[in-house]
Each structure stands twice: as C-alpha cells, then as structure tokens.
Amino acid sequence: MSNVNGVGSNNIYDQINQANRDRAKPVDTQSEDSQMFMRLLIAQLQNQDPSSPADPADFMQQISTLSNVESIQNLSKTMESMSQTMLSSQAALQASSMVGQRAYVNTNIAQLTQEEGYVDGVVSTGVSVSNIRISIYDAGGSKIDTVDMGPMPAGDHNFAWKAGEGVPVGNYRIVAEAATGADGSYEEVATYMGFNINSVTLGQNGIGMKVNTAIGSIDMSEVKQLG
C-alpha cells in the first residue's frame, strides 16, 4: 500500500501538471529577438560613416551568431517537447496501472457490496491514543456494530469491518473516534474509506487526474492511500 500525500516533485502527475502549466503561457521571444536584431543591423548600415564603411565580414559574423542562437533555441524547444511527450506517456502508463487498486478516500460512507462481506478504511490520528473505536451505522442512523482497535500510536491505521449474517448490502456510515483524554473521553477523527478504482481520467492537457470509483470521480488530492 502506498501513501500518495506529500510526494511533491517526485510524483509524475505533479511533474506533468507543472510542465503543462508552464506551457499554457507561451512567450515567443525568439521572433521578437530576430526582429530587433534586424532593425539594429539595418540602423547600423544606414548610419555608418560613408568614408569608412563597416567590414562586410563583421555583418556576416553577426548574422552567423544570430543563426547559431536561433538553432540552439529551436533545439531547446524540441527537447522540451520530447520531454513533455515522455512525461505524458509515463503518466498514462502509471494511470492505467492504478485500475483495479483501492483508493482510500476522505469520506465516512462505506459500501457493503455483498452479504457477509467487509468494508475497509484508514483512520488517522495526530497523537498516540489509548483506543480507536469504529462505529457502524445503517441507512436509518442506527448503530449496528462497533470495532475497538485498541491503543495506537500517531499516524495512519488500517481497519476492516466484516458484516455479520443478515446484514444487507448497501451504504453504511462509519464514525471513527479516538480516546485521547485522561478520562477516557472520545473525539471523532478522520476516516478514509476504500473503493475499487474502475478507471482513471487525466485532465485536459494532462493537468489534474481523477480516479473513478463506485461513489463517483475523485480528485487525487482527496486520496489518502492506494492499495
């Protein structure tokens, strides 16, 4: 199981997103530089001393220098385009490999897809706690089961609830609470429920990515883990 939070520039999707954002605001300075050079060259020719004209070899050297600069700029653009193509291909490949995995999404809604099946998730705490209690509620708001995870250190912790006999298929509300007070009092903490990834959608021009699950399309920023 891999954590997708805080991966920064090591994440291929962040790299391609940033590259495409940079490309979204092109600044064509090459054409402007060429026009400026030609205007300066013409002005130099028009204002040269007739009694001591400039050496034609100097003009040819200047034109040759400009040609070299333009060639380097064109090569740089070609390499940038190749790099972008490679990033796009890599992003598509990684996106396809995510299909069939489970995405743990910040929600308290769980889907029981079969009788006597199970739902799983992740609960997150910022401090060590003496117990984490998982309460399961049906669609009518009645508590039908409780899972005690026991003492847990700070961090992310996986849990699973197996439905008993006669528990119908459908949606259930999961409430996670941590015993943090010295008096044993509980407070609710964040839960991330697991859903199968059916497909992956890359945004326009490769910017942004969403995983498509049974509960809808989820932005990758809302996914805690992949497993």
C-alpha positions in Angstrom: 0.0 0.0 0.0 1.4 3.4 -0.9 0.8 6.8 0.6 0.2 9.5 -2.1 0.3 12.5 0.2 3.2 14.9 0.2 5.1 13.3 -2.7 5.9 16.7 -4.2 8.0 16.8 -7.4 8.6 13.0 -7.2 5.1 12.4 -8.4 4.9 12.0 -12.1 1.4 13.7 -12.2 2.8 16.7 -10.3 5.6 17.0 -12.8 3.4 16.8 -15.9 0.9 19.2 -14.3 3.6 21.8 -13.7 5.1 21.3 -17.2 1.7 21.9 -18.8 1.0 24.9 -16.7 4.3 26.4 -17.8 3.4 25.6 -21.5 0.0 27.2 -21.0 1.6 30.7 -21.1 4.0 30.7 -24.0 6.2 33.7 -24.6 7.6 33.8 -28.1 10.8 35.8 -27.6 12.7 34.2 -30.4 10.7 36.1 -33.1 11.0 39.4 -31.2 14.8 39.0 -30.8 15.2 38.3 -34.5 13.2 41.4 -35.5 15.1 43.5 -33.0 18.5 42.2 -34.4 17.5 43.0 -38.0 16.3 46.5 -37.0 19.6 47.2 -35.3 21.6 45.8 -38.2 19.6 48.0 -40.7 20.1 51.0 -38.5 23.8 50.3 -38.3 24.0 50.1 -42.1 22.0 53.3 -42.6 24.1 55.3 -40.1 27.6 54.1 -40.9 30.3 56.5 -42.0 30.3 56.5 -45.8 34.0 57.4 -45.8 34.8 54.4 -43.5 32.1 51.7 -44.2 31.9 48.7 -41.9 33.6 45.5 -42.9 31.1 43.1 -44.5 32.7 40.3 -42.7 31.6 41.8 -39.4 28.0 41.8 -40.6 28.3 38.2 -41.7 29.7 37.3 -38.3 26.7 38.9 -36.6 24.2 37.1 -38.8 26.0 33.8 -38.2 25.8 34.4 -34.4 22.1 35.1 -34.6 21.6 31.9 -36.7 23.5 29.9 -34.0 21.4 31.3 -31.2 18.2 30.5 -33.1 19.4 26.9 -33.7 20.1 26.4 -30.0 16.6 27.9 -29.1 15.0 25.5 -31.6 16.9 22.6 -30.2 15.8 23.5 -26.7 12.1 23.6 -27.8 12.5 20.2 -29.5 14.0 18.7 -26.3 11.2 20.3 -24.2 8.6 18.8 -26.5 10.2 15.4 -26.3 10.4 15.6 -22.5 6.7 16.6 -22.3 5.7 13.6 -24.6 7.7 11.2 -22.4 6.0 12.6 -19.2 2.6 12.3 -20.8 3.3 8.7 -21.8 4.6 7.8 -18.3 1.6 9.4 -16.7 -0.8 7.4 -18.9 1.1 4.2 -18.1 1.0 4.8 -14.4 -2.7 5.8 -14.5 -3.5 2.5 -16.3 -1.7 0.5 -13.6 -3.9 2.0 -10.9 -7.1 0.4 -12.3 -8.2 -2.4 -10.0 -6.4 -0.9 -7.0 -8.2 0.5 -4.0 -8.3 4.2 -3.3 -8.8 5.4 0.3 -10.9 8.5 0.1 -11.7 11.1 2.8 -15.3 10.1 3.5 -17.3 8.3 6.2 -19.5 6.5 3.7 -18.7 2.8 3.1 -20.3 0.4 0.6 -21.0 -3.2 1.5 -21.2 -4.9 -1.9 -22.0 -8.4 -0.8 -23.6 -10.2 2.2 -21.2 -11.1 4.9 -18.6 -9.1 3.1 -16.4 -6.4 4.5 -15.5 -2.7 4.2 -12.1 -1.4 4.9 -10.6 2.0 5.6 -7.9 4.1 7.2 -8.2 6.2 10.3 -5.7 9.0 11.0 -4.6 10.4 14.4 -2.2 13.1 15.2 -1.2 11.7 18.6 -1.0 8.4 20.4 -4.3 7.2 21.8 -5.4 4.6 24.2 -8.1 3.2 21.8 -9.7 3.8 18.5 -13.4 3.0 18.2 -15.1 2.4 14.9 -18.9 2.6 14.9 -21.0 1.4 12.0 -24.5 3.0 11.3 -27.1 1.8 8.8 -29.0 4.0 6.4 -31.6 4.7 9.2 -29.0 6.0 11.5 -29.0 3.0 13.9 -25.7 1.7 15.2 -25.3 -1.9 14.2 -21.7 -2.7 15.2 -18.6 -1.4 16.9 -14.9 -2.3 16.4 -12.3 -1.5 19.0 -8.8 -1.2 17.6 -7.0 -0.7 20.9 -4.0 1.5 21.7 -2.5 3.2 18.6 0.5 5.5 18.0 0.1 8.7 16.0 -0.3 8.1 12.3 -2.5 6.2 9.8 -4.0 2.9 10.7 -5.9 0.4 8.5 -9.1 -1.2 9.8 -11.7 -3.6 8.4 -15.3 -4.4 9.4 -16.8 -7.7 8.5 -20.6 -7.7 8.2 -22.4 -10.4 10.1 -25.0 -12.7 8.8 -28.2 -10.9 7.7 -26.6 -7.5 7.2 -27.9 -6.3 3.9 -25.8 -4.9 1.0 -25.8 -1.1 0.8 -24.2 2.1 2.2 -23.2 2.5 5.8 -21.8 5.4 7.8 -18.5 4.9 9.6 -17.6 7.0 12.6 -14.1 6.8 14.0 -13.3 8.1 17.4 -10.1 8.2 19.4 -9.7 8.1 23.2 -7.4 11.0 23.8 -8.3 12.3 27.2 -7.1 11.1 30.5 -10.7 10.5 31.5 -11.2 8.2 28.5 -13.3 10.6 26.6 -13.5 10.2 22.8 -13.3 12.6 19.9 -14.0 12.0 16.2 -11.1 11.6 13.9 -10.7 11.5 10.1 -11.6 8.3 8.2 -10.7 7.3 4.6 -12.8 4.5 3.2 -11.6 2.1 0.5 -13.1 1.9 -3.0 -12.1 0.0 -6.1 -10.6 2.1 -8.9 -12.7 1.4 -12.1 -10.8 3.8 -14.3 -8.6 6.9 -14.3 -9.2 10.2 -16.0 -6.4 12.6 -16.9 -7.4 16.2 -17.1 -7.2 18.5 -20.2 -3.6 18.7 -21.5 -2.6 16.3 -18.7 -3.3 18.7 -15.9 -5.1 17.0 -13.0 -6.1 13.4 -12.6 -9.1 11.7 -11.1 -9.9 8.2 -10.1 -13.3 6.9 -10.9 -15.0 4.7 -8.3 -18.4 3.5 -7.3 -19.1 6.7 -5.4 -18.0 8.9 -8.3 -15.0 10.7 -9.7 -12.4 11.5 -7.0 -9.5 14.0 -7.4 -6.2 12.5 -6.5 -5.7 15.2 -3.8 -8.5 13.6 -1.9 -6.9 10.1 -1.9 -5.0 9.1 1.2 -3.6 5.8 0.1 -3.6 3.4 -2.8 -3.6 -0.3 -2.1 
